[in-house]
Amino acid sequence: MADVLVVGGGPAGRALAAAVAARGLCTTLVDPRPTRPWRAIYGMWAADLPADLPPHVVAARAKGRAITTTTHDLGWDYAALDVGAFRAHLDAALDAGGVQVVAGRVARAADDAVALDDGTVLRAAVVVDAGGRWRPLAGRPGRPGRLPAEQTAFGLVLDEERAAPLVRPDEALFMDWRPDHGERGWPTFLYGIPLGAGRVLLEETSLARRPGLPLPVLRRRLLARLEHHDVRPPGHAVPDRVHFPVDQPPHPGTAFGAAAPLVHPATGFSLADALRLAPAVADALAAHLPAAPDAARAAVHRLLWPPAARAVHRLRTIGLEAMLRMPPPEVPAFFAVFFDLPEHHRWAYLTRRADLAGHAAAMAALYARSGWRLRARLVGPALRPALGRNTEEQAC
Ligand SMILES: Cc1cc2nc3c(=O)[nH]c(=O)nc-3n(C[C@H](O)[C@H](O)[C@H](O)COP(=O)(O)OP(=O)(O)OC[C@H]3O[C@@H](n4cnc5c(N)ncnc54)[C@H](O)[C@@H]3O)c2cc1C
């Protein structure tokens, strides 16, 4: 019987399990394939990097830039992680804390036990769902009767000389909304970030759509965009495929990472928050375990979802719904207004999940700088039910 059982060995689950074990609690981590290398390419704003992340885990840093109807210098650096080194760093922390790592898929769960699909039962005072978008402890993923809004993207890793017409080696192109893919319909942008070692990720991205824009559409657009800029990807270019929901409902149990959901509904980011919050969640658990599991669960919930964080999540969800309903030709102009906001407003909206005053101020500033039509697009979704689905005509 462990003190804490973490279900899911992604970045959030590993960071949490390591932090819990470092506080002297007996910790188990379970994942269907715990030794499988990660394939995702992870990045975050440099100012959001955890202070204890060793420098070699950061593969590249570059100045953030966005292109909407004009070009914006974002004023912050963006960091791409060396995913292998990041994983090795988290695994070393699991080893150092003596975390027991179990290979298995959780099939059923209660507050203090899980059954794996081979019938093995694992018990712990507290079980935490860090199962990402699958949320194995939530009963069923998603919202009954509603399609998820999903972020999807298709990217290729190229060498920096080839990518130079789109991304300079010292710049991280957070968003490029120019319609250089040549297609009408659902708006997609290019995300282009240096990965270090002379490599650059170029990724055609649909920020959110209900349901997600299919990956073949994104691949087609990426190739057309590259051709437009005379960029020829080699046949062996490594692909990157992204597909995850951004509007999961609140988790009914104790959850962490994307399962919680810590995902920003309007950007899809969750990694920086998960890494920043893991030590605090571990502190909350250690303050009550092993004696008082109910108090430990309640403390985790209070820490992750104070009223301000719940209100911010609601505001960001309204932002998501506004994007889902926005007519495609108006999207770049909307982001132009957003990226022209003073830096502290943009920073609050993009990164501060419990800063309600910061969000209210950012949204008020956005509203004040918008024309009447955009104002209606921003306010309308707060008064209407969530959009059922985006239409096919918007897609292609
Ligand atoms: C390709 C890609 C790139 C992304 N890039 C970024 C980025 O740059 N920055 C950012 O902030 N966000 C990014 N995201 C979004 C998000 O941060 C990631 O999805 C991140 O991996 C979430 O971490 P997590 O640990 O919460 O969940 P996951 O990484 O999804 O890990 C969940 C784990 O749970 C395991 N699991 C699932 N079901 C079960 C079960 N029944 N029993 C046991 N284990 C189970 C899975 O095998 C998996 O290992 C990206 C997402 C994708 C898909």
The ligand as an SDF file (V2000), in Angstrom:
LIG
                    3D

 53 58  0  0  0  0  0  0  0  0999 V2000
    2.4250   16.3930  -29.6640 C   0  0  0  0  0  0  0  0  0  0  0  0
    2.0290   17.3460  -28.5400 C   0  0  0  0  0  0  0  0  0  0  0  0
    2.8450   18.4470  -28.2850 C   0  0  0  0  0  0  0  0  0  0  0  0
    2.5180   19.3160  -27.2140 C   0  0  0  0  0  0  0  0  0  0  0  0
    3.3380   20.3830  -26.9750 N   0  0  0  0  0  0  0  0  0  0  0  0
    3.1020   21.1520  -25.8990 C   0  0  0  0  0  0  0  0  0  0  0  0
    3.9980   22.2120  -25.5680 C   0  0  0  0  0  0  0  0  0  0  0  0
    4.9650   22.4600  -26.2730 O   0  0  0  0  0  0  0  0  0  0  0  0
    3.7260   22.9580  -24.4550 N   0  0  0  0  0  0  0  0  0  0  0  0
    2.6370   22.7050  -23.6630 C   0  0  0  0  0  0  0  0  0  0  0  0
    2.4260   23.3800  -22.6640 O   0  0  0  0  0  0  0  0  0  0  0  0
    1.7650   21.7290  -23.9880 N   0  0  0  0  0  0  0  0  0  0  0  0
    1.9720   20.9500  -25.0760 C   0  0  0  0  0  0  0  0  0  0  0  0
    1.0870   19.9420  -25.3650 N   0  0  0  0  0  0  0  0  0  0  0  0
   -0.1180   19.7870  -24.5350 C   0  0  0  0  0  0  0  0  0  0  0  0
    0.2020   19.0750  -23.1860 C   0  0  0  0  0  0  0  0  0  0  0  0
    1.0770   19.8440  -22.4190 O   0  0  0  0  0  0  0  0  0  0  0  0
    0.7700   17.7050  -23.4110 C   0  0  0  0  0  0  0  0  0  0  0  0
   -0.2880   16.9130  -23.8880 O   0  0  0  0  0  0  0  0  0  0  0  0
    1.4040   17.0270  -22.1760 C   0  0  0  0  0  0  0  0  0  0  0  0
    1.9500   15.8040  -22.6020 O   0  0  0  0  0  0  0  0  0  0  0  0
    0.4290   16.7950  -21.0400 C   0  0  0  0  0  0  0  0  0  0  0  0
    1.1420   16.1530  -20.0070 O   0  0  0  0  0  0  0  0  0  0  0  0
    0.4380   15.1340  -19.0020 P   0  0  0  0  0  0  0  0  0  0  0  0
    1.5380   14.4700  -18.2580 O   0  0  0  0  0  0  0  0  0  0  0  0
   -0.6110   15.8420  -18.2590 O   0  0  0  0  0  0  0  0  0  0  0  0
   -0.2930   14.0750  -19.9330 O   0  0  0  0  0  0  0  0  0  0  0  0
    0.3160   13.0600  -21.0090 P   0  0  0  0  0  0  0  0  0  0  0  0
    1.6370   13.5040  -21.4760 O   0  0  0  0  0  0  0  0  0  0  0  0
   -0.7510   12.8580  -22.0250 O   0  0  0  0  0  0  0  0  0  0  0  0
    0.5450   11.7320  -20.1970 O   0  0  0  0  0  0  0  0  0  0  0  0
   -0.5240   10.9040  -19.8020 C   0  0  0  0  0  0  0  0  0  0  0  0
    0.0090    9.5250  -19.5390 C   0  0  0  0  0  0  0  0  0  0  0  0
   -1.0430    8.7390  -18.9960 O   0  0  0  0  0  0  0  0  0  0  0  0
   -0.9420    7.4550  -19.5430 C   0  0  0  0  0  0  0  0  0  0  0  0
   -2.2450    6.7700  -19.4620 N   0  0  0  0  0  0  0  0  0  0  0  0
   -3.3400    6.9660  -20.2340 C   0  0  0  0  0  0  0  0  0  0  0  0
   -4.3190    6.1310  -19.8870 N   0  0  0  0  0  0  0  0  0  0  0  0
   -3.8300    5.3850  -18.8590 C   0  0  0  0  0  0  0  0  0  0  0  0
   -4.3800    4.3180  -18.0820 C   0  0  0  0  0  0  0  0  0  0  0  0
   -5.6170    3.8500  -18.2910 N   0  0  0  0  0  0  0  0  0  0  0  0
   -3.5930    3.7830  -17.1090 N   0  0  0  0  0  0  0  0  0  0  0  0
   -2.3430    4.2420  -16.8920 C   0  0  0  0  0  0  0  0  0  0  0  0
   -1.7860    5.2560  -17.6090 N   0  0  0  0  0  0  0  0  0  0  0  0
   -2.5260    5.8070  -18.5810 C   0  0  0  0  0  0  0  0  0  0  0  0
   -0.5090    7.6910  -20.9810 C   0  0  0  0  0  0  0  0  0  0  0  0
    0.0900    6.5320  -21.5360 O   0  0  0  0  0  0  0  0  0  0  0  0
    0.4970    8.8310  -20.8020 C   0  0  0  0  0  0  0  0  0  0  0  0
    1.8060    8.3380  -20.6140 O   0  0  0  0  0  0  0  0  0  0  0  0
    1.3730   19.0790  -26.4300 C   0  0  0  0  0  0  0  0  0  0  0  0
    0.5460   17.9910  -26.7330 C   0  0  0  0  0  0  0  0  0  0  0  0
    0.8660   17.1440  -27.7810 C   0  0  0  0  0  0  0  0  0  0  0  0
   -0.0630   15.9770  -28.0650 C   0  0  0  0  0  0  0  0  0  0  0  0
  1  2  1  0
  2  3  1  0
  2 52  2  0
  3  4  2  0
  4  5  1  0
  4 50  1  0
  5  6  2  0
  6  7  1  0
  6 13  1  0
  7  8  2  0
  7  9  1  0
  9 10  1  0
 10 11  2  0
 10 12  1  0
 12 13  2  0
 13 14  1  0
 14 15  1  0
 14 50  1  0
 15 16  1  0
 16 17  1  0
 16 18  1  0
 18 19  1  0
 18 20  1  0
 20 21  1  0
 20 22  1  0
 22 23  1  0
 23 24  1  0
 24 25  2  0
 24 26  1  0
 24 27  1  0
 27 28  1  0
 28 29  2  0
 28 30  1  0
 28 31  1  0
 31 32  1  0
 32 33  1  0
 33 34  1  0
 33 48  1  0
 34 35  1  0
 35 36  1  0
 35 46  1  0
 36 37  1  0
 36 45  1  0
 37 38  2  0
 38 39  1  0
 39 40  1  0
 39 45  2  0
 40 41  1  0
 40 42  2  0
 42 43  1  0
 43 44  2  0
 44 45  1  0
 46 47  1  0
 46 48  1  0
 48 49  1  0
 50 51  2  0
 51 52  1  0
 52 53  1  0
M  END
$$$$
